[in-house]
């Protein structure tokens, strides 16, 4: 069985009993603890969970919506979909089959999903592997090593995307990659000149001695790879007291640091409805976790997908479905981890 950090053996045995009126909140905490380790748009962590007698509800936390960068909440729902995938993995590793209803109440659009405890079921080894990988997955910001991906991994990840109701298109042609990079650079230039976006993102930045449990820590994000095809938005660069360094305090040498772009991929859906955004988030997290089992990390470039004209241009240029997430995949020398809100901040009984 999967190892469950923080739960003693007697607690595991208690949780393994059929969940009913005698259930405590240990199971809910266990599930939410896994869910909140999902990636989120600019590390906003825009989710909250409500415990119910038969399971959990996932709600969008609109206090964490970015009204300028993400006015329609598309990226917020993708983030919540990623958290939902983690939650389902945790339920499986508790020994139950999760029953999930997406957008179950039209009168409450922020109620994104209900997850109920289904029948007893032993988790598959692959599910246990993905669950163990949840804490290891991280978002990379900057350059990749030149080490190539495992040969079959892109095809496997594309299949995972299809399995989750989305598409993952790995860009094989240099012309397509160059065109996509042009869109990223154009979007970055537009957004860098918008003081509303700059202020919105700067508000997410936490100084090195900050006490907030979430947000970007200034001075620890890798520097943008100067001259790279896909510029990275360095949110912390303009923060007071920020400096460019690697995790652990070692400054980056721009002359010797590896500058590989990595493998570029685009996550798409056939339609562009709220349910499709949730499906895209689940597909994204499944892709990321599987990649992490191969020691492969991902970098995100959301800039052109936040501008309607450029998002439409990407769809037109690549003759694809609705673009939901642009990512680069590759190997890294060192992992950087985000700050996470505690379970008590996101889990309630009402």
N, C-alpha and C positions, 0 to 999 in steps of 0.2 A: 504494500500500500504506500501511498505518497506520504512523505514526511510532512508534518503540520507544525511549523514553528509556533511556539507560544502556547500550545495546547498539550497538557500532560496526558499520559496514557489513559487515565481514568476519565478525563474529559472527552477524549476521542471515543471511548466506549459509550459514554453517555450520548454523544452526538450520533452514534451509529444506530441508536434505537429509532424506531419509527417516530417521526415528528408529529406530535399532536398536542393535546391540552397541557401535557407535562413539559413541553419544550421550553427551555430558557432562551435568552437572547444570545447564547454562545454561538449558535449556528449562524444567526444573522451577522454577528460581528465577524465571524470567520469569512463569510462570503463577501462582506463589504470591504474587509481588509484586503482581499485580493482585487476587488473591483477598482479601488481607488489608485492602484498602481498602473492604471492604463494611461496612455499618452493623451494629451488634451491640447486644444488650440492655444498656443502661447502659454501653456502651463496654467491655464485658468482653472482647471479642475471643476467644470461647471455642472456638477451633479449633486444630487442628494437622494438618500434612500429612506424609505418609510417601512418599518417592520409591521407585518400583518400576521394574523394567526397561522395562515397557510403559506407564508412566504414573504416576499419583499416587493415593494414598488420602487421603480426608478423614475425620478422626477428631474427635469431640467431646472437648474438653479439660475434664474434670470438675473439675479444680482451679479452674476459673473459673465453675463453676455457682453461682448465687445460691440457696442452699437455702431461704431464707425467701420471697423474692419469686418464685422460679421453681422450686419443689420438684420438679415433674415434668419439668423441662427443656424445656418447650414453646418458650419464647422463645429458649433456647439453640439449639435445632434450627432455628428460623426464622433466627437469625443465621447459622448454618452454611449454610443453604440459600442465603442471599444471597451468601456467599463462594463457594459452588459455582457460582452463575450467573456471577460474575466470572471464575472459573477457566475455565469453558467458553468465554467470550468470548476469553480470552487464547489458548487452544488454537486457536480458529478463526483468530485473527489471526497465529498462527504458520504457518498454512496447512494445518491438519489438521481433520478432523471428529471432535469428541470423542465417545467412546462412554461412556455413564454408566450405572452400576448403583447404584440407591439401596438402602441397607440390605442389602448383598450377603451378609452372614454373620450368621444369627440367633444364633450362639454368641458373637458380639462386637457387642453392641448399640451400642457407641460408634463402631464403624466405620460411618460414615454413607454413604459413597459411594466407588466406584472410578471413576476417570476414566482411560481408556486412549486412546492416540494411534490414531486411526482412519486412514482413507485420506486422501491428499492432496486438498485442496479449497481453492479461492480464497475468502477471506472476502467476504461481500457488503458493499457500501458502508454499509448500515445497521449491520452488526455492527462495522465499523471506527469508525463514528460513536459507537456505544455504548461501545466500548473507549476511545476518546479522552476520553469523558466521565467515566470512572471517577474520575480524580483531582479532577474538578470537583464531583462530587456531595458534598453535605454535609448533615448533619442540622441543622435550625434549632431554636433554643431561644428562644421568645419570640414577639414580634409580627411580623406581616407588613405589607408596604406595602398600600395600598388598590388597587394596580393589579390589574385582573381577569386571570384566566387566559385564554389563547387560547381562543376559543369552542369549538373542536372537541376540545380536549385531554381533558376528562373522558370523553367517549365513546371516544376512542382508548385512554386508560388502562384503561378497563373492558374493552375488547377484548383488551388485552395480558394482563390478569389471567386472562381466560378461556383465552387461548392457553397459559398456563403452568399450567393446571389449578386455578385458584382463581377467586374472584369479587371484583370491586372495585365496591362500591356507593357512588356519590356521593349524599350526602343533599341532596335538593332542597327538602324541606319544612321550614319553620321549626319546626314542632312536633316533628319527629323530631330536629332538631339540638338543640333545647332539652332534650329528654329525655335525649339522649346526654350533653350537657354536665352535666346533673344527676348522671348516673352517674359522670362523671369527678370532679366536685367531691366527691361522697360518698366515692369511693375514696381521693381525696387526703386527706380528713379522717381516714379510718380509718388509713391508712398513716402519716400524720404523727404519730399518737399511739402508734405501735408502735415501741418502742425497738430491737427486733431489726432491723426494716427500716431505721430511721435509721442504726444502726450498720453494717449491711451496705452501704448506699449511701455512707456517709461514708468507709468503707474504700477506696472507689474514687477518692476525691478526692485530687488531687496539689497541694501548695502551689505557688505561682508559681515558686519556685526548685527544685522537685523534679526529680529525675533519672530518674524512671520514664518509660519510653517509651509508656505507655498511661495510661488513666484520665482523669477530668475535672480540668482545671486550675482550681483555685479562683481566683475573681476575674475569670475571662474569660467565663463563661457569661452570656448576657444575663439580665437580671432577669425574674422572672415578671411577666406583664402584669397588674397589679393591676386587679381588677374584670372581667377578661376572662371570657368564658364557659367557656373551657377552660384551667384553671390548669396551669401548667408546673411540674413538680417541679424545684426548684432545688437540686440535690444539693450544690453548693458553698456554699450560703448559710450553713451552720452550721460550715463548716470554719474552723479557726483562721486568723486573718488575712485571711479572705475579705472582699471588698468588691464592690459592684455596679458594673459598668462594661461598656462595649462593648469589643470587640476594638480594640486600639490605645490604650486607656487613657482614652477619653472617657466621662465619666459620662453615664448616661441621664437625659434630662429627661422625667419621666413626664407632664408636661402637654402636650408637643408631639410625643412619639414616636408614630408611627402604631400603631393598635391593631386592625387588621383581623384577624378570626379566620381568614380564608382559606376555601378550599373543604374541607369535611369529607368524609372517605371512610372506609369500613370494608372491610378485606380479610377475606374469609371463605373457608372450604372446606366441601365437602359432608360430609366425615367429619372426625373429630378424632383420627386416628392419627398415629404418628410420621412416617410417610411423607407425610402431609398437611402436617405442619409444615415439612418440607423443601421441599415444593412451594410452600407459602405464602412461604417465604423467597426462592425463586427468582422467584416472581411479584412479590414486593415489590421486589426489586432491579431487575427489568426495568422496572417502573413508575417507580421512582425515577430510573433512568438516562434513560429516555425523557423524563420531566418535566424533568430537568436539561438536556437538549438544548434545551429551550424556556426556560431560565433560571428554572425553577420549582423551589423547594425544598420540603422536607417537615418537619413537626414531628410527633413521635410522642407519644401519650398511652396508655401501657400500664397505667396504674393500675387501671381497672375490669376489665381482662382478667386481672389477677393475683389477683382475688378471685372465687372460683367463683360466689357468689350473684349478683354484679353482672354477671359474664360471661353467666350464664344469663338475667339480666333483659334484657340488650342483645339477645340472640338472640330472646327472646320479644317484646320491644317492636317490633323491626324485622322480625320474621317472616323471618329470614334463616338462612343456614347457621351454621357454627361461627365466631364472631369470632376472628380471629387477630391483627389489628393495626388500631389506630385512628390515623388520621393527618389532619393538616391540610396543605393545599397552598397555596402562594402565592409571591409575589416578595419578595425581601429586599434591603435596601440594602447589606449587607455579609455576606460569608461568614465563618463560623467553622469551623475545621478541627480534627479530633481528633488525638491523638497515636497513633502506630501502632507496634506491636511490629515489630522488624526481622525480615526473612525468616529469618535464622539462628536466631531464637527459636522459629519455628513449623514449620520444615522439617527433617526428619531422614531417615535411610535405614533406620530401624527403629522 
